[in-house]
């Protein structure tokens, strides 16, 4: 019986965790709100579970000891985490590995970050074993700029000259896999960053170097970012909160580089240069 469950297994970190668990031959279950969303991934034991439905979570968590939890930003995140805690205890699960974010605090200028602080505290106070993963912004977020890079030779960003210690999703997933499959991570909090702090000016310059393209960076504000998201079909609540967190990141408090990835994995995290060298063809 699989003792590991990945909840949010079709998301950005969850899908990478699924990939790495498969590569290592580790048995696990993968949870999605709709089982059919993930069934094209051969070799994965998919189960249905809805964060808003405790009964479905209890069924999904049956026989599981360690659970990875990643949730999309949503007005009900606190309710969902409470449901996860209740269902874990009912199903007999012992250990929750939760995706959070670096620099979480209750007085942050971003609701997403404040909710992470609250839900982290809920997990820590639940009596369950926990591992909190707190990564900085992902390298892979730059993929959202591929359409404007290709069509306009341009990147638009709220975080133009602010400096962040971005990280590769694959490193975050690798730390999660360690916590899911090995001992030594009980009640630990890992602040996960890449090996250097970069601004979007640095990022755009590097993309230009690796692709041989002339790319310009155009700074935008929160309202412009929110408007672009709404035009792209993002819901009003999500567009507001995502543009808000970008504006908060732009205040420049996320440039610290940590050694937690190296400590857990026994290797350095991927650099942005390594990331671009592997994915440069996507920007052509």
C-alpha positions in Angstrom: 0.0 0.0 0.0 1.3 3.5 -0.9 2.3 5.4 2.3 2.8 8.7 0.4 0.2 10.9 -1.2 0.8 14.0 -3.3 -2.2 16.4 -3.1 -2.3 19.0 -5.8 -0.5 16.5 -8.0 -1.4 18.3 -11.3 0.0 21.7 -10.1 3.5 23.1 -10.8 5.3 21.6 -7.9 3.0 18.6 -7.5 3.5 17.4 -11.1 7.3 17.7 -10.7 7.1 15.7 -7.5 5.1 13.0 -9.3 7.8 12.9 -12.0 10.6 12.6 -9.5 8.9 9.9 -7.4 8.3 7.9 -10.5 11.9 8.2 -11.6 13.0 6.9 -8.2 10.6 4.0 -8.2 8.8 5.2 -5.0 5.2 4.1 -4.6 2.7 6.8 -4.0 -0.8 8.0 -4.6 -1.6 11.2 -6.5 -4.7 13.3 -5.6 -6.6 15.5 -7.9 -10.1 17.1 -7.5 -11.0 15.3 -10.8 -9.2 12.0 -11.2 -9.4 12.2 -14.9 -7.1 15.3 -15.0 -4.1 13.2 -14.2 -4.9 9.7 -15.6 -2.9 10.3 -18.8 0.2 10.0 -16.6 1.0 6.3 -16.9 2.0 4.4 -13.8 0.4 6.8 -11.3 -2.2 5.7 -8.8 -4.7 8.5 -9.0 -7.4 9.2 -6.4 -10.0 11.9 -6.2 -10.1 14.4 -3.3 -11.5 17.8 -2.8 -10.0 20.2 -0.2 -13.6 21.5 0.5 -14.9 17.9 1.2 -13.5 16.3 4.3 -15.1 12.9 3.4 -13.3 12.8 0.1 -10.0 13.7 1.8 -10.4 10.9 4.4 -10.9 8.4 1.5 -7.9 9.8 -0.4 -5.7 9.7 2.7 -6.6 6.2 3.7 -3.5 4.1 4.4 -1.2 7.1 3.9 1.5 8.3 6.4 3.0 11.3 4.6 1.1 13.9 2.6 2.4 16.7 0.4 0.0 19.6 0.3 0.1 22.4 -2.3 -3.0 24.6 -2.8 -3.9 27.2 -5.4 -4.4 30.6 -4.0 -8.1 30.7 -3.0 -10.3 32.6 -0.6 -10.9 29.3 1.3 -7.3 28.3 1.9 -7.6 28.4 5.7 -10.8 26.3 5.6 -9.1 23.8 3.3 -6.0 23.5 5.6 -8.3 22.9 8.5 -10.1 20.2 6.5 -6.7 18.6 5.6 -5.8 18.5 9.3 -9.2 16.9 10.3 -9.0 14.4 7.5 -5.4 13.5 8.2 -6.2 12.7 11.8 -9.3 10.7 10.8 -7.4 8.7 8.2 -4.3 8.1 10.5 -1.9 10.1 8.4 1.1 11.3 10.6 3.1 13.8 8.6 2.2 16.8 6.4 4.7 18.4 4.0 3.2 21.8 3.1 4.2 24.2 0.3 4.4 27.7 1.8 6.5 30.7 0.8 9.7 32.4 1.9 9.3 35.4 4.2 5.8 34.6 5.4 4.5 37.0 8.0 1.1 38.2 9.3 1.8 41.8 8.5 2.9 41.3 4.8 1.4 43.5 2.2 0.1 40.4 0.4 -2.9 38.4 1.5 -1.4 35.2 -0.1 1.6 35.6 2.1 -0.5 36.4 5.2 -2.6 33.3 4.6 0.5 31.1 4.3 1.6 32.4 7.7 -1.7 31.5 9.2 -2.0 28.1 7.6 1.6 27.2 8.5 0.8 28.0 12.1 -2.3 25.8 11.9 -0.2 22.8 10.7 2.5 23.5 13.3 -0.1 23.6 16.1 -2.1 20.6 14.8 -0.1 17.9 16.7 0.8 16.3 13.3 4.4 16.0 12.2 5.2 18.7 9.7 7.7 19.9 7.2 7.3 23.4 5.8 8.8 24.2 2.4 9.2 28.0 1.9 10.6 28.7 -1.5 11.2 32.0 -3.2 9.6 32.8 -6.6 10.2 30.1 -9.3 12.5 30.4 -12.4 9.6 28.8 -14.3 7.4 31.8 -13.7 9.3 33.4 -16.6 7.5 31.0 -18.9 4.4 33.2 -18.7 6.4 35.9 -20.6 7.2 33.6 -23.5 4.3 35.0 -25.7 5.5 38.6 -25.4 9.2 37.6 -25.8 8.3 35.8 -29.0 5.9 38.4 -30.4 7.4 41.7 -29.1 10.9 40.9 -27.8 9.6 42.2 -24.5 9.0 41.2 -20.9 6.6 43.2 -18.7 7.1 42.9 -14.9 6.1 44.6 -11.7 9.4 43.3 -10.2 11.7 45.2 -12.6 14.6 46.3 -10.5 13.8 44.4 -7.3 16.2 41.5 -6.5 15.0 38.0 -5.6 16.8 34.7 -4.9 14.6 32.8 -7.5 14.6 29.0 -7.4 14.0 26.1 -9.8 10.8 24.2 -9.2 12.8 21.0 -9.6 14.8 21.8 -6.5 11.7 22.5 -4.5 10.2 19.2 -5.6 13.5 17.3 -4.8 13.4 18.6 -1.2 9.7 17.6 -1.0 10.6 14.1 -2.3 13.2 13.8 0.4 10.7 14.8 3.1 8.1 12.4 1.7 10.4 9.3 1.4 13.1 9.7 4.0 13.5 10.4 7.8 15.2 13.4 9.3 12.7 16.1 8.2 10.3 16.0 11.1 9.1 19.5 12.3 11.6 21.2 10.0 11.1 24.5 8.1 13.2 24.9 4.9 13.7 28.3 3.3 14.5 27.4 -0.3 16.3 29.7 -2.7 18.5 29.5 -5.7 22.3 30.2 -5.5 22.1 33.9 -6.3 19.8 36.9 -6.2 18.7 38.4 -9.5 16.6 41.3 -10.8 14.3 41.0 -13.8 16.8 43.2 -15.6 19.4 40.4 -14.9 16.9 37.8 -16.1 16.1 39.5 -19.3 19.7 40.1 -20.1 20.5 36.4 -19.5 17.6 35.3 -21.7 18.9 37.5 -24.5 22.4 36.1 -24.1 21.2 32.4 -24.2 18.8 33.0 -27.1 20.6 35.6 -29.1 17.5 37.8 -29.1 17.1 41.4 -28.3 14.7 41.6 -25.4 13.5 44.7 -23.6 12.1 44.9 -20.0 9.1 47.2 -19.5 8.3 48.0 -15.8 4.6 48.0 -15.0 2.6 48.6 -11.9 0.1 46.5 -9.9 -2.9 47.9 -11.7 -1.5 47.2 -15.1 -0.5 43.6 -14.1 -4.0 43.0 -12.7 -5.6 44.4 -15.9 -3.5 42.1 -18.0 -4.5 39.1 -15.9 -8.2 40.0 -16.2 -7.9 40.2 -20.0 -6.3 36.8 -19.9 -9.3 35.4 -18.2 -8.0 35.2 -14.6 -10.8 35.7 -12.0 -11.1 39.1 -10.3 -10.1 37.7 -6.8 -7.1 35.8 -8.2 -5.9 38.7 -10.4 -6.1 41.1 -7.5 -4.2 38.8 -5.1 -1.5 37.7 -7.7 -0.8 41.3 -8.7 -0.7 42.2 -5.0 1.9 39.6 -4.2 4.0 40.8 -7.2 3.9 44.3 -5.9 4.9 43.0 -2.4 7.9 41.1 -3.9 8.9 44.4 -5.7 9.5 46.0 -2.4 12.9 44.2 -2.3 12.7 42.0 0.8 13.3 38.7 -0.9 17.0 38.7 -1.9 18.4 36.5 0.8 20.2 33.4 -0.3 20.0 30.3 1.9 21.8 27.0 2.0 18.8 24.8 2.8 18.6 23.2 -0.6 22.3 22.2 -0.4 21.8 20.9 3.2 18.9 18.7 2.2 20.0 17.5 -1.2 23.8 17.4 -0.8 24.2 19.5 -3.9 23.9 23.1 -5.0 20.5 24.3 -6.4 20.2 24.9 -10.1 21.5 28.3 -11.2 19.4 30.5 -13.6 22.1 30.0 -16.2 21.7 26.2 -15.9 17.9 26.6 -16.2 18.2 28.7 -19.3 20.7 26.5 -20.9 18.2 23.6 -20.7 15.1 25.6 -21.6 16.4 28.2 -24.0 14.6 26.7 -27.0 11.2 27.5 -25.4 12.0 31.3 -25.8 12.9 31.1 -29.5 
